[in-house]
Structures are given as structure tokens and as C-alpha cells.
Amino acid sequence: MKKFLITLLIASSFSATFAAQAEEDDGVIQLYTQRQLLALIAKNTHLQQVRKDDCQLVEDIKARAEIVKLPSYQFLYGDMLAYGVCVPKDPEYGVYLMEQSAHQGLVEAIEQIGRYYHIGKFFQKDLKRALRYLTEAASLGNVNAQIRLVEILSKEQGSPRDYENAYHWLHNTIIGDDKKRQKAQVLLAKLATLMPERVIERAKRPLLK
């Protein structure tokens, strides 16, 4: 409880500092709100934004990741370290922060760790671990994880017991991007060839609200 209160006090201190800076100088680049940062991460433009801001927010980002331990900032700072954006490249610590973000439930971090295990980036390829992370992210509605999961399963990798859920999640996802939606349709059709008709019909049931 004491640790939690200290964290809240630190977060409040940061907020007050940033508000004061904004009042003193309208030209100061303000730190991203949670909503802004999550939107950047969802669009995979978070590193571009840090570069666009001329790397002026590095210390604030680092503090929010390491001291306040906000999952969105752990993910952002982890990505910056992994790819050497505005900071010296440190993939080991960067991936560690991404994992911490994933353990706190940030779905984009869960998807990214799963993708890295699948393609062998920063980690050795590990299909079992990839499927565990991707399945969790897919169940939370991450469309990239859903597409990758169906793609893996449609190649008869992984367990047939996962076919129904993977089909169910992707079938019911709203995808605004035409190319991504067409890819999903192709993959669903391919996965359907491996499933009995009764299972396909069951998988097409609407998502529970």
C-alpha cells in the first residue's frame, strides 16, 4: 500500500510539473496523455512521434517507464531502447521493459512479444511461446494478433483445439483497412478447410457482449 501511495505521489508530481511547464511556455512539447500514447502505439507511430518531437521528451518518458511504471510508457521506452531511437541501443533492457508492459496487460505489448517469438526477433524462434502470447492478445481483440494466429494455425501449426476460438475472434472483428480485411478473409477461408462444418458454424457465433 505504501509503495502504491508513493507511486501516486510521483505521478501527481509529474502531472503538476508538466502543467506548470505548459503554463510558463506554450512552446514546450507536452508529454503525451495516456489516450494519445495508446493511440500512437495502436497505429505503430509512437517511435515516429518521438523523433518528430526531436527527442525532447526522453527523460520524461524514461521516468514514466521506470519510476511510475506505466505500461504504455514501458512499451514506448522499451521500443526506443530496442531500436536505438533517441537513446543508445539496448535491446536486452528494451525487451525487458516490453515484457513488463505485457505482464501489466498492455495488449500491444503482448502482441509484439508474441510476434517477436514467432519471427525470431530479439528472441530465438519459439512457436509455443509465440502462440501463448498471440492467443492472449487475440482474445483481447488485437486484430494483428488475430490475423497472425489464424495464419499460423491455417498452416497446421499449433493445436487444432485452437481453431474454433481463433476463427471466432477474427470472424467477428471489425477491420477498417481493406487490405487487412481481405487478408483476414483469405486466412479464414483457409482455416475453414481444416475444420468440420459444425465447428465453423459454431465459430461464427456473435461475440458475447
C-alpha positions in Angstrom: 0.0 0.0 0.0 2.8 2.4 0.9 4.5 1.7 -2.4 1.2 2.4 -4.3 0.8 5.7 -2.5 4.4 6.7 -3.3 3.7 5.9 -7.0 0.6 8.1 -6.9 2.5 10.9 -5.4 5.3 10.7 -8.0 2.7 10.6 -10.8 0.9 13.6 -9.3 4.3 15.4 -9.1 4.9 14.7 -12.8 1.5 15.9 -13.7 1.9 19.2 -11.8 5.4 19.7 -13.3 4.1 19.3 -16.8 1.1 21.6 -16.2 3.4 24.3 -14.8 5.7 24.0 -17.8 2.7 24.3 -20.2 1.6 27.5 -18.4 5.1 29.0 -18.4 5.8 28.3 -22.0 3.3 27.4 -24.6 6.1 26.3 -26.9 7.1 23.4 -24.7 6.3 20.0 -26.2 4.0 18.4 -23.7 4.2 14.8 -22.7 1.6 12.5 -24.3 -1.5 11.7 -22.4 -2.4 8.1 -21.9 -5.1 8.3 -24.6 -2.6 10.0 -27.1 0.1 7.5 -26.4 -2.2 4.4 -26.7 -3.5 5.8 -30.0 0.1 6.2 -31.3 1.0 2.7 -30.2 -2.1 1.2 -31.8 -1.2 2.9 -35.1 2.5 1.9 -34.6 3.6 5.6 -35.0 4.9 6.0 -31.4 8.6 6.0 -32.4 7.9 8.3 -35.3 6.3 10.8 -32.9 9.3 10.7 -30.5 11.6 11.5 -33.5 9.2 14.2 -34.7 9.4 15.8 -31.2 13.2 16.0 -31.6 13.8 13.6 -28.8 12.9 16.3 -26.2 10.8 14.0 -24.0 13.3 11.2 -23.4 13.8 11.9 -19.7 10.1 12.2 -19.0 9.3 9.0 -21.0 12.1 7.2 -19.0 10.7 8.4 -15.7 7.2 7.3 -16.5 8.5 3.9 -17.6 11.0 3.2 -14.8 9.6 5.1 -11.8 5.8 5.3 -12.3 5.9 2.0 -14.3 3.0 2.9 -16.6 2.7 0.0 -19.1 2.2 2.3 -22.1 5.4 4.2 -21.3 7.3 0.9 -20.5 6.3 -0.2 -24.0 7.4 3.1 -25.6 10.7 3.4 -23.8 11.3 -0.3 -24.4 10.8 0.1 -28.1 13.1 3.2 -28.1 15.8 1.2 -26.4 15.3 -1.9 -28.6 15.7 0.2 -31.8 18.0 2.9 -30.6 15.5 5.8 -31.1 16.7 8.9 -29.3 18.7 6.7 -26.8 21.7 4.3 -27.0 20.5 1.0 -28.4 19.9 -1.6 -25.6 17.7 -4.4 -26.9 18.1 -6.5 -23.8 16.7 -3.9 -21.4 14.2 -2.7 -24.1 12.7 -6.1 -24.4 12.6 -6.5 -20.6 10.5 -3.3 -20.4 8.2 -4.6 -23.2 7.7 -7.8 -21.2 6.9 -5.8 -18.1 4.3 -3.8 -20.1 2.9 -7.1 -21.4 2.7 -8.5 -17.9 0.6 -5.4 -16.9 -1.8 -6.2 -19.7 -1.0 -3.8 -22.5 -2.4 -5.8 -25.4 0.0 -4.2 -28.0 3.0 -5.4 -25.9 1.5 -8.9 -25.6 1.1 -9.0 -29.4 4.6 -7.7 -30.1 6.3 -10.2 -27.8 4.3 -13.0 -29.5 5.3 -11.7 -32.9 9.0 -11.5 -31.9 8.9 -15.1 -30.7 7.2 -16.1 -33.9 9.7 -14.4 -36.3 12.8 -14.8 -34.1 13.4 -11.1 -33.4 15.4 -10.4 -30.2 14.4 -14.0 -29.1 15.1 -17.4 -30.5 12.1 -18.6 -32.5 9.7 -20.3 -30.2 6.3 -21.3 -31.7 4.9 -22.5 -28.4 5.6 -19.2 -26.6 4.5 -17.2 -29.7 1.2 -18.9 -29.7 0.7 -18.3 -26.0 1.2 -14.6 -26.3 -0.7 -14.3 -29.6 -3.7 -16.2 -28.3 -3.9 -13.9 -25.3 -3.7 -10.8 -27.4 -6.2 -12.2 -29.9 -8.6 -12.9 -27.1 -8.3 -9.3 -26.0 -9.3 -8.1 -29.5 -5.9 -7.2 -31.1 -6.5 -7.7 -34.8 -2.8 -8.1 -35.7 -2.6 -11.0 -33.2 -5.8 -12.5 -34.5 -4.5 -12.4 -38.1 -1.1 -13.8 -37.2 -2.7 -16.6 -35.0 -5.1 -17.7 -37.8 -2.2 -17.6 -40.3 -0.1 -19.9 -38.1 -3.0 -22.3 -37.4 -4.0 -22.4 -41.1 -0.6 -23.8 -41.8 -1.4 -26.6 -39.4 1.0 -25.4 -36.8 -0.3 -25.4 -33.3 -3.2 -27.3 -31.9 -6.5 -28.0 -33.8 -8.2 -27.3 -30.4 -7.4 -23.6 -31.0 -9.0 -23.4 -34.5 -12.5 -22.5 -33.3 -11.5 -19.7 -31.0 -9.1 -18.2 -33.5 -11.7 -18.3 -36.2 -14.3 -16.9 -33.9 -12.3 -13.9 -32.8 -11.2 -12.9 -36.3 -14.5 -13.5 -37.9 -16.2 -11.1 -35.5 -13.6 -8.4 -35.7 -14.3 -5.1 -37.4 -11.4 -4.2 -39.7 -11.4 -0.8 -41.3 -8.3 -1.4 -43.6 -9.4 -3.0 -46.9 -6.2 -4.9 -47.5 -6.1 -6.2 -43.9 -9.8 -7.3 -44.1 -9.2 -9.1 -47.4 -6.2 -10.9 -45.9 -8.3 -11.9 -43.0 -11.0 -13.3 -45.3 -8.4 -15.4 -47.2 -6.9 -16.7 -44.0 -10.3 -17.6 -42.5 -11.3 -19.5 -45.7 -8.0 -21.4 -45.4 -8.5 -22.3 -41.8 -12.1 -23.3 -42.5 -10.8 -26.1 -44.8 -9.3 -27.7 -41.7 -12.5 -27.5 -39.6 -15.7 -29.6 -39.6 -18.8 -27.6 -40.8 -20.5 -27.8 -37.4 -17.4 -26.2 -35.8 -17.3 -23.4 -38.4 -20.9 -22.6 -37.8 -20.3 -22.5 -34.0 -17.2 -20.3 -34.6 -19.3 -17.8 -36.5 -21.5 -17.1 -33.5 -21.5 -13.4 -32.4 -19.2 -12.2 -29.7 -20.7 -12.1 -26.3 -21.3 -8.5 -25.0 
